[in-house]
Amino acid sequence: MRYYKKKEEIDKRKADIQPIGDSIKSLMQAYRLQGKLNEVQIVESWEKIMGKPIAMKTQQLFFKDQKLFVRLTSAPLKHELNMSKSKVIELLNREVGGEAVKDVVFL
């Protein structure tokens, strides 16, 4: 039994050194957490993305199968946002830097 590492093994490990940010991104992809993290980020930054007036009329936000469901208190606002659904999806995806939202459903 050998309880110490050879010099070659130690040098091999040093070659794999990478920044901590890259390591965290790799782990997030390996455990498939990036999608959930993006969803949480969108929900948390809804007011920043859409603005205070829309955020005040929003009751609930939740995701299911890459669809964002938004419950609103104003019927005219719901109609207006339905008309510009593609722009809303673009804004949300731009916030997270990927394709986290495939569709938005206004309730």
VOTOR-725006 format. One record per atom (N, C-alpha, C): x, y negated, z negated; residue number from 1; residue in three letters. Coordinates in pm, whole numbers, plus 50000, padded with zeros to 5 digits. Each point is the difference from the previous one (the first is absolute). Layout:
% VOTOR-725006
NODE      X      Y      Z   nr  rest
NODE      X      Y      Z  NUM   ALA
...
//
This chain:
% VOTOR-725006
NODE      X      Y      Z   nr  rest
NODE  50084  50119  50000    1   MET
NODE  49916  49881  50000    1   MET
NODE  50088  49875  50000    1   MET
NODE  49950  49902  50073    2   ARG
NODE  50076  49876  50010    2   ARG
NODE  49913  49887  49946    2   ARG
NODE  50053  49926  49903    3   TYR
NODE  49924  49892  49939    3   TYR
NODE  50043  49862  50048    3   TYR
NODE  50088  49995  50093    4   TYR
NODE  50047  49871  50052    4   TYR
NODE  49983  50001  50151    4   TYR
NODE  49993  49883  50059    5   LYS
NODE  49981  49990  50145    5   LYS
NODE  50135  49978  50068    5   LYS
NODE  50009  50056  50117    6   LYS
NODE  50120  49978  50079    6   LYS
NODE  50001  49858  50054    6   LYS
NODE  50118  49952  50034    7   LYS
NODE  50014  49864  50052    7   LYS
NODE  49921  49983  50130    7   LYS
NODE  49991  50103  50083    8   GLU
NODE  49925  49990  50125    8   GLU
NODE  49851  49979  49974    8   GLU
NODE  49947  50068  49899    9   GLU
NODE  49858  49983  49966    9   GLU
NODE  49972  49859  49950    9   GLU
NODE  50090  49945  49922   10   ILE
NODE  49982  49865  49949   10   ILE
NODE  50004  49899  50115   10   ILE
NODE  50097  50016  50093   11   ASP
NODE  50011  49909  50114   11   ASP
NODE  49877  50011  50091   11   ASP
NODE  49945  50119  50013   12   LYS
NODE  49881  50020  50084   12   LYS
NODE  49881  49922  49943   12   LYS
NODE  49987  49998  49869   13   ARG
NODE  49888  49928  49937   13   ARG
NODE  50017  49850  50017   13   ARG
NODE  50122  49950  49994   14   LYS
NODE  50022  49857  50015   14   LYS
NODE  49965  49954  50140   14   LYS
NODE  50007  50086  50098   15   ALA
NODE  49966  49964  50137   15   ALA
NODE  49850  49974  50015   15   ALA
NODE  49920  50051  49910   16   ASP
NODE  49855  49984  50006   16   ASP
NODE  49951  49876  49927   16   ASP
NODE  50089  49914  49956   17   ILE
NODE  49960  49882  49925   17   ILE
NODE  49922  49907  50092   17   ILE
NODE  49886  49956  49950   18   GLN
NODE  49915  49908  50075   18   GLN
NODE  49936  49901  49903   18   GLN
NODE  49952  49887  50050   19   PRO
NODE  49937  49902  49911   19   PRO
NODE  49876  50057  49930   19   PRO
NODE  49972  49949  49883   20   ILE
NODE  49888  50051  49920   20   ILE
NODE  49866  49980  50070   20   ILE
NODE  49987  49889  50074   21   GLY
NODE  49876  49974  50074   21   GLY
NODE  49972  50107  50103   21   GLY
NODE  50105  50042  50071   22   ASP
NODE  49984  50106  50100   22   ASP
NODE  49965  50133  49934   22   ASP
NODE  50059  50025  49884   23   SER
NODE  49969  50123  49927   23   SER
NODE  49855  50004  49956   23   SER
NODE  49951  49888  49953   24   ILE
NODE  49860  49993  49955   24   ILE
NODE  49906  50019  50118   24   ILE
NODE  50031  49937  50114   25   LYS
NODE  49917  50017  50120   25   LYS
NODE  49998  50146  50044   25   LYS
NODE  50115  50066  49994   26   SER
NODE  50008  50141  50036   26   SER
NODE  49913  50086  49909   26   SER
NODE  50006  49972  49871   27   LEU
NODE  49917  50075  49905   27   LEU
NODE  49851  49975  50025   27   LEU
NODE  49964  49876  50029   28   MET
NODE  49860  49967  50025   28   MET
NODE  49949  50075  50122   28   MET
NODE  50083  50012  50103   29   GLN
NODE  49960  50074  50120   29   GLN
NODE  49997  50149  49973   29   GLN
NODE  50096  50050  49924   30   ALA
NODE  50005  50143  49971   30   ALA
NODE  49879  50046  49921   30   ALA
NODE  49956  49918  49905   31   TYR
NODE  49884  50036  49917   31   TYR
NODE  49869  49943  50054   31   TYR
NODE  50006  49941  50119   32   ARG
NODE  49882  49943  50068   32   ARG
NODE  49924  49901  49912   32   ARG
NODE  50073  49911  49936   33   LEU
NODE  49940  49900  49914   33   LEU
NODE  49990  49863  50067   33   LEU
NODE  50065  49982  50113   34   GLN
NODE  50003  49870  50064   34   GLN
NODE  49860  49954  50041   34   GLN
NODE  49917  50092  50049   35   GLY
NODE  49864  49964  50040   35   GLY
NODE  49918  49948  49884   35   GLY
NODE  50006  50068  49888   36   LYS
NODE  49927  49957  49881   36   LYS
NODE  50053  49867  49947   36   LYS
NODE  50131  49985  50006   37   LEU
NODE  50060  49875  49955   37   LEU
NODE  49954  49884  50088   37   LEU
NODE  49991  50022  50130   38   ASN
NODE  49950  49897  50092   38   ASN
NODE  49855  49965  49970   38   ASN
NODE  49919  50101  49970   39   GLU
NODE  49859  49975  49967   39   GLU
NODE  49987  49915  49874   39   GLU
NODE  50077  50032  49899   40   VAL
NODE  49997  49923  49876   40   VAL
NODE  50046  49857  50025   40   VAL
NODE  50102  49985  50083   41   GLN
NODE  50052  49867  50031   41   GLN
NODE  49894  49916  50072   41   GLN
NODE  49925  50061  50091   42   ILE
NODE  49895  49928  50072   42   ILE
NODE  49890  49956  49903   42   ILE
NODE  49956  50089  49914   43   VAL
NODE  49895  49965  49904   43   VAL
NODE  50047  49888  49907   43   VAL
NODE  50124  50008  49955   44   GLU
NODE  50052  49898  49908   44   GLU
NODE  50018  49864  50067   44   GLU
NODE  50032  49999  50128   45   SER
NODE  50025  49872  50068   45   SER
NODE  49883  49958  50089   45   SER
NODE  49881  50052  49975   46   TRP
NODE  49881  49966  50079   46   TRP
NODE  49974  49849  50000   46   TRP
NODE  50010  49938  49883   47   GLU
NODE  49973  49856  49992   47   GLU
NODE  50104  49921  50079   47   GLU
NODE  50124  50042  49994   48   LYS
NODE  50106  49930  50073   48   LYS
NODE  49980  50014  50151   48   LYS
NODE  49959  50119  50044   49   ILE
NODE  49984  50026  50144   49   ILE
NODE  49878  49929  50055   49   ILE
NODE  49887  50014  49934   50   MET
NODE  49873  49952  50054   50   MET
NODE  49961  49861  49951   50   MET
NODE  50058  49955  49893   51   GLY
NODE  49967  49868  49947   51   GLY
NODE  49906  50007  49881   51   GLY
NODE  49999  49895  49922   52   LYS
NODE  49920  49996  49877   52   LYS
NODE  49850  50006  50025   52   LYS
NODE  49944  49928  50101   53   PRO
NODE  49853  50007  50020   53   PRO
NODE  49950  50141  50031   53   PRO
NODE  50074  50073  50082   54   ILE
NODE  49959  50138  50032   54   ILE
NODE  50019  50090  49880   54   ILE
NODE  50109  49981  49927   55   ALA
NODE  50027  50083  49882   55   ALA
NODE  49893  49980  49893   55   ALA
NODE  49947  49878  49989   56   MET
NODE  49896  49974  49900   56   MET
NODE  49869  50071  50035   56   MET
NODE  49976  50026  50126   57   LYS
NODE  49877  50067  50043   57   LYS
NODE  50020  50151  50018   57   LYS
NODE  50117  50049  49963   58   THR
NODE  50030  50143  50008   58   THR
NODE  49972  50065  49865   58   THR
NODE  49918  50104  50003   59   GLN
NODE  49968  50072  49876   59   GLN
NODE  50096  50116  49976   59   GLN
NODE  50028  50076  50105   60   GLN
NODE  50075  50124  49982   60   GLN
NODE  50081  50030  50125   60   GLN
NODE  50119  50055  49980   61   LEU
NODE  50087  50047  50109   61   LEU
NODE  50043  50142  49967   61   LEU
NODE  49990  50091  50097   62   PHE
NODE  50054  50134  49980   62   PHE
NODE  50034  50062  50134   62   PHE
NODE  50092  50097  49996   63   PHE
NODE  50046  50070  50119   63   PHE
NODE  49949  50143  50003   63   PHE
NODE  49976  50048  50121   64   LYS
NODE  49972  50142  50020   64   LYS
NODE  50040  50033  50143   64   LYS
NODE  50094  50092  50015   65   ASP
NODE  50048  50044  50131   65   ASP
NODE  50045  49883  50088   65   ASP
NODE  50084  49916  49946   66   GLN
NODE  50056  49883  50069   66   GLN
NODE  49893  49901  50047   66   GLN
NODE  49884  50006  49941   67   LYS
NODE  49895  49902  50023   67   LYS
NODE  49986  49917  49874   67   LYS
NODE  49996  49869  50018   68   LEU
NODE  49980  49910  49888   68   LEU
NODE  49852  49964  49993   68   LEU
NODE  49938  50028  49888   69   PHE
NODE  49860  49966  49979   69   PHE
NODE  49995  49875  49913   69   PHE
NODE  49928  49899  50049   70   VAL
NODE  49992  49871  49931   70   VAL
NODE  49853  49970  49973   70   VAL
NODE  49964  49990  49873   71   ARG
NODE  49863  49966  49962   71   ARG
NODE  49995  49849  49975   71   ARG
NODE  49913  49933  50077   72   LEU
NODE  49988  49855  49994   72   LEU
NODE  49864  49960  49943   72   LEU
NODE  49994  49879  49946   73   THR
NODE  49873  49950  49945   73   THR
NODE  49927  49910  50098   73   THR
NODE  50062  49966  50111   74   SER
NODE  49942  49906  50095   74   SER
NODE  49978  50067  50136   74   SER
NODE  49875  50004  50044   75   ALA
NODE  49967  50061  50130   75   ALA
NODE  50059  49921  50117   75   ALA
NODE  49996  49866  50000   76   PRO
NODE  50062  49928  50111   76   PRO
NODE  50152  50022  50009   76   PRO
NODE  50065  50009  49885   77   LEU
NODE  50144  50027  49999   77   LEU
NODE  50027  50140  50053   77   LEU
NODE  49918  50095  49963   78   LYS
NODE  50013  50137  50050   78   LYS
NODE  49990  50002  50152   78   LYS
NODE  49905  49930  50055   79   HIS
NODE  49983  49993  50145   79   HIS
NODE  50121  49934  50066   79   HIS
NODE  50047  49893  49942   80   GLU
NODE  50116  49927  50055   80   GLU
NODE  50126  50086  49999   80   GLU
NODE  50021  50072  49891   81   LEU
NODE  50118  50087  49992   81   LEU
NODE  49987  50120  50094   81   LEU
NODE  49878  50051  50021   82   ASN
NODE  49980  50107  50097   82   ASN
NODE  50038  49954  50141   82   ASN
NODE  49971  49875  50030   83   MET
NODE  50032  49946  50132   83   MET
NODE  50152  49989  50021   83   MET
NODE  50073  49978  49894   84   SER
NODE  50146  49987  50012   84   SER
NODE  50073  50115  49930   84   SER
NODE  49947  50119  50013   85   LYS
NODE  50055  50117  49932   85   LYS
NODE  50143  50031  50044   85   LYS
NODE  50030  49987  50129   86   SER
NODE  50134  50032  50049   86   SER
NODE  50104  49903  49942   86   SER
NODE  49964  49874  49983   87   LYS
NODE  50091  49902  49941   87   LYS
NODE  50025  50033  49852   87   LYS
NODE  49897  50043  49930   88   VAL
NODE  50014  50037  49859   88   VAL
NODE  50094  50120  49987   88   VAL
NODE  49982  50100  50086   89   ILE
NODE  50087  50119  49996   89   ILE
NODE  50144  49960  50028   89   ILE
NODE  50020  49911  50096   90   GLU
NODE  50135  49954  50034   90   GLU
NODE  50065  49928  49881   90   GLU
NODE  49925  49914  49933   91   LEU
NODE  50053  49929  49884   91   LEU
NODE  50039  50095  49887   91   LEU
NODE  49914  50098  49975   92   LEU
NODE  50027  50096  49892   92   LEU
NODE  50123  50085  50030   92   LEU
NODE  50012  50047  50123   93   ASN
NODE  50115  50082  50036   93   ASN
NODE  50129  49919  50003   93   ASN
NODE  49991  49874  50037   94   ARG
NODE  50118  49915  50000   94   ARG
NODE  50050  49979  49858   94   ARG
NODE  49910  49995  49903   95   GLU
NODE  50039  49980  49860   95   GLU
NODE  50088  50113  49949   95   GLU
NODE  49970  50123  50039   96   VAL
NODE  50078  50115  49950   96   VAL
NODE  50110  50042  50097   96   VAL
NODE  50001  49945  50119   97   GLY
NODE  50105  50033  50095   97   GLY
NODE  49986  50137  50063   97   GLY
NODE  49882  50048  50014   98   GLY
NODE  49975  50131  50062   98   GLY
NODE  49853  50013  50032   98   GLY
NODE  49962  50119  50041   99   GLU
NODE  49859  50024  50031   99   GLU
NODE  49933  50073  49884   99   GLU
NODE  49955  49923  49903  100   ALA
NODE  49937  50058  49882  100   ALA
NODE  49849  50006  50016  100   ALA
NODE  49944  49909  50079  101   VAL
NODE  49855  49990  50018  101   VAL
NODE  49966  50028  50145  101   VAL
NODE  49916  50100  50022  102   LYS
NODE  49954  50031  50135  102   LYS
NODE  49867  49933  50030  102   LYS
NODE  49918  49981  49896  103   ASP
NODE  49868  49942  50019  103   ASP
NODE  49958  49929  49871  103   ASP
NODE  49915  49901  50014  104   VAL
NODE  49943  49929  49886  104   VAL
NODE  49849  50009  50010  104   VAL
NODE  49935  50039  49890  105   VAL
NODE  49856  50010  49996  105   VAL
NODE  49950  49900  49896  105   VAL
NODE  49915  49908  50046  106   PHE
NODE  49946  49898  49910  106   PHE
NODE  49861  50046  49954  106   PHE
NODE  49984  50011  49870  107   LEU
NODE  49875  50048  49940  107   LEU
NODE  49923  49885  49937  107   LEU
//
